Amino acid sequence: MPRAHGTLPAVIDEILSQTVGTYRNKLEEQHDELSDPATIPEAVALAKQMEHDISFASKGGVEIALRGMAAAAGVSVTPTGTVIDADALTVFKALQLLHSKDIDATLERYVTFDFETTDKDVETCGVVEIGAARVVHGEIVARFHSLVNPYRPISPAATKRTAPSPRPRRRCTATPMRMLPAPRRFTKYSRRFENSSAPTS
């Protein structure tokens, strides 16, 4: 680094511009605080109101930003519209619902996996249980389940969340590396099962 910069201030600027440790954005740091708009009744009701003309109640200037946000999302904001007296977060969540309504993310067929771990820390936790289900046209056509021995303690919170007792896992001899081929075989088997059970013309 000193060879790339001719002065000490330049070296210091280069050092200060580098990230120390694992980079995490705000969404990753606060993912536990994120909420699904569909689970907020106020946002669901407001989204329905936003399908028609609306206006915002005076909130000391905040309504100006809300009008701009709603207009940018395609909502009709007029002085004669239904007066909305919601807080900014509820308005934002309602706009999320309106935006996602036009997104067609329905998958005809997919395999979904569920992993239970020894703790919440993704850097150090171990897998204790693997579950999977193959879904076709909204119906589960095959399931997969296996316990895994993580060879490390299971936190009390994880034990309470995943099972009444960790004893079955202590007797489990399957390791994560040994388990890797099993889910792959499951996806292949369930695909053959789906094809064999499909109606033929």
VMD Tcl script that draws the C-alpha trace (Angstrom):
set ca {
  {0.00 0.00 0.00}
  {2.75 2.59 0.77}
  {4.22 2.00 -2.70}
  {0.87 2.90 -4.30}
  {0.65 6.27 -2.50}
  {3.27 8.95 -2.32}
  {2.11 10.65 0.85}
  {1.03 9.54 4.33}
  {-2.41 11.26 4.13}
  {-3.12 9.28 0.95}
  {-2.27 6.03 2.73}
  {-4.53 6.98 5.67}
  {-7.40 7.81 3.31}
  {-6.99 4.43 1.63}
  {-7.04 2.59 4.97}
  {-10.11 4.48 6.20}
  {-11.97 3.75 2.98}
  {-11.70 -0.02 3.48}
  {-14.37 -2.04 5.28}
  {-13.23 -3.79 8.44}
  {-14.93 -7.13 9.08}
  {-17.95 -8.64 7.35}
  {-20.02 -6.14 5.40}
  {-23.66 -5.99 6.42}
  {-26.29 -3.60 5.13}
  {-29.14 -2.22 7.23}
  {-31.61 -4.84 5.99}
  {-29.30 -7.63 7.15}
  {-28.59 -5.97 10.49}
  {-32.28 -5.37 11.26}
  {-33.94 -8.29 9.45}
  {-35.67 -9.36 12.67}
  {-37.51 -6.04 12.71}
  {-38.88 -6.35 9.17}
  {-42.57 -7.17 8.97}
  {-44.86 -8.54 6.29}
  {-47.34 -5.81 5.25}
  {-50.06 -8.43 4.87}
  {-49.93 -9.08 8.64}
  {-50.69 -5.44 9.48}
  {-54.49 -4.88 9.41}
  {-54.10 -1.09 9.19}
  {-51.85 -1.41 6.12}
  {-54.23 -3.87 4.45}
  {-57.19 -1.53 4.99}
  {-55.19 1.48 3.80}
  {-54.08 -0.34 0.65}
  {-57.73 -0.84 -0.27}
  {-58.44 2.86 0.28}
  {-55.48 3.77 -1.94}
  {-57.14 2.08 -4.89}
  {-59.28 5.24 -5.07}
  {-58.56 8.97 -4.79}
  {-56.99 9.93 -1.46}
  {-55.55 12.94 0.34}
  {-53.45 13.17 3.49}
  {-54.32 14.89 6.74}
  {-52.02 17.69 7.87}
  {-49.11 16.32 9.92}
  {-46.81 19.31 10.30}
  {-45.27 18.87 6.86}
  {-44.96 15.08 6.86}
  {-48.00 14.90 4.60}
  {-45.96 16.56 1.83}
  {-43.54 13.64 1.77}
  {-46.40 11.15 2.00}
  {-48.13 12.75 -0.97}
  {-44.95 12.54 -3.01}
  {-44.35 8.92 -2.01}
  {-47.92 7.90 -2.87}
  {-47.93 9.79 -6.16}
  {-44.62 8.18 -7.17}
  {-46.23 4.79 -6.53}
  {-49.09 5.63 -8.88}
  {-51.72 6.42 -6.26}
  {-54.19 9.17 -7.16}
  {-53.70 11.98 -4.61}
  {-56.28 14.76 -4.94}
  {-57.58 17.47 -2.55}
  {-61.05 15.90 -2.68}
  {-59.92 12.32 -2.06}
  {-60.54 10.28 1.09}
  {-58.51 11.80 3.91}
  {-55.81 9.46 5.18}
  {-54.58 10.02 8.73}
  {-52.08 7.16 8.96}
  {-48.46 7.30 10.09}
  {-45.63 7.11 7.57}
  {-44.78 3.44 8.27}
  {-48.37 2.31 7.66}
  {-48.47 4.29 4.41}
  {-45.20 2.67 3.32}
  {-46.48 -0.82 4.15}
  {-49.73 -0.14 2.27}
  {-47.74 0.94 -0.78}
  {-45.73 -2.28 -0.54}
  {-48.97 -4.24 -0.70}
  {-50.17 -2.29 -3.72}
  {-46.88 -2.81 -5.51}
  {-46.68 -6.54 -4.77}
  {-50.24 -7.10 -5.98}
  {-49.08 -6.88 -9.59}
  {-46.15 -9.23 -9.10}
  {-46.90 -12.75 -10.26}
  {-44.37 -14.86 -8.38}
  {-46.45 -18.02 -8.30}
  {-44.35 -21.10 -9.03}
  {-46.03 -24.15 -10.52}
  {-43.54 -26.53 -8.91}
  {-40.71 -26.14 -6.44}
  {-38.92 -27.75 -3.49}
  {-38.81 -25.80 -0.25}
  {-36.31 -26.55 2.52}
  {-36.46 -25.87 6.25}
  {-33.34 -26.01 8.43}
  {-33.35 -26.03 12.22}
  {-30.06 -24.95 13.82}
  {-28.33 -24.93 17.17}
  {-28.61 -21.16 17.45}
  {-29.40 -17.99 15.48}
  {-25.77 -17.06 14.69}
  {-25.30 -18.17 11.08}
  {-21.50 -17.93 11.44}
  {-21.24 -20.56 14.19}
  {-24.50 -22.54 14.36}
  {-24.87 -26.14 13.27}
  {-27.75 -27.87 11.49}
  {-29.81 -30.19 13.69}
  {-32.76 -30.95 11.43}
  {-33.57 -30.81 7.72}
  {-37.06 -30.79 6.26}
  {-38.18 -30.45 2.66}
  {-41.38 -30.57 0.66}
  {-41.96 -30.68 -3.06}
  {-44.96 -28.60 -4.11}
  {-46.76 -28.91 -7.42}
  {-49.63 -26.57 -8.27}
  {-50.00 -25.66 -4.61}
  {-50.16 -29.27 -3.38}
  {-47.42 -31.11 -1.46}
  {-46.53 -34.25 -3.45}
  {-43.52 -35.45 -1.43}
  {-41.83 -34.79 1.92}
  {-38.33 -35.27 3.32}
  {-37.20 -35.15 6.97}
  {-34.04 -36.07 8.83}
  {-32.30 -35.29 12.11}
  {-28.64 -34.26 11.96}
  {-26.00 -34.50 14.67}
  {-24.35 -31.04 14.84}
  {-21.68 -32.21 17.32}
  {-22.12 -29.02 19.31}
  {-24.47 -27.86 22.08}
  {-28.00 -26.80 21.18}
  {-28.99 -23.51 22.79}
  {-31.97 -23.58 25.19}
  {-33.88 -21.20 22.92}
  {-33.38 -23.47 19.90}
  {-34.37 -26.55 21.89}
  {-37.58 -24.87 23.02}
  {-38.35 -23.68 19.51}
  {-37.67 -26.88 17.55}
  {-38.51 -29.85 19.79}
  {-39.58 -30.84 23.32}
  {-36.27 -32.62 23.92}
  {-32.83 -32.71 22.23}
  {-32.32 -36.38 23.21}
  {-33.25 -37.86 19.80}
  {-30.63 -35.65 18.16}
  {-27.90 -36.88 20.50}
  {-28.55 -40.42 19.28}
  {-28.48 -39.27 15.65}
  {-25.28 -40.26 13.80}
  {-25.90 -38.43 10.53}
  {-23.46 -35.56 10.02}
  {-24.10 -32.51 7.81}
  {-21.60 -33.71 5.18}
  {-23.16 -37.20 5.09}
  {-26.60 -35.64 4.77}
  {-25.79 -33.54 1.70}
  {-26.62 -36.25 -0.91}
  {-29.97 -37.07 0.72}
  {-31.81 -33.81 -0.14}
  {-30.43 -34.05 -3.66}
  {-31.78 -37.57 -4.00}
  {-35.10 -36.33 -2.61}
  {-35.45 -33.66 -5.29}
  {-34.66 -36.19 -8.03}
  {-37.00 -38.83 -6.56}
  {-39.88 -36.39 -6.06}
  {-39.45 -35.16 -9.63}
  {-39.74 -38.77 -10.89}
  {-42.72 -39.28 -8.59}
  {-44.38 -36.20 -10.04}
  {-43.76 -37.31 -13.62}
  {-44.99 -40.84 -12.96}
  {-48.17 -39.59 -11.30}
  {-48.94 -37.03 -13.99}
  {-51.95 -37.89 -16.21}
  {-51.11 -39.15 -19.66}
  {-53.08 -38.44 -22.78}
}
mol new
graphics top color blue
foreach p $ca { graphics top sphere $p radius 0.5 }
foreach p [lrange $ca 0 end-1] q [lrange $ca 1 end] { graphics top cylinder $p $q radius 0.2 }
display resetview
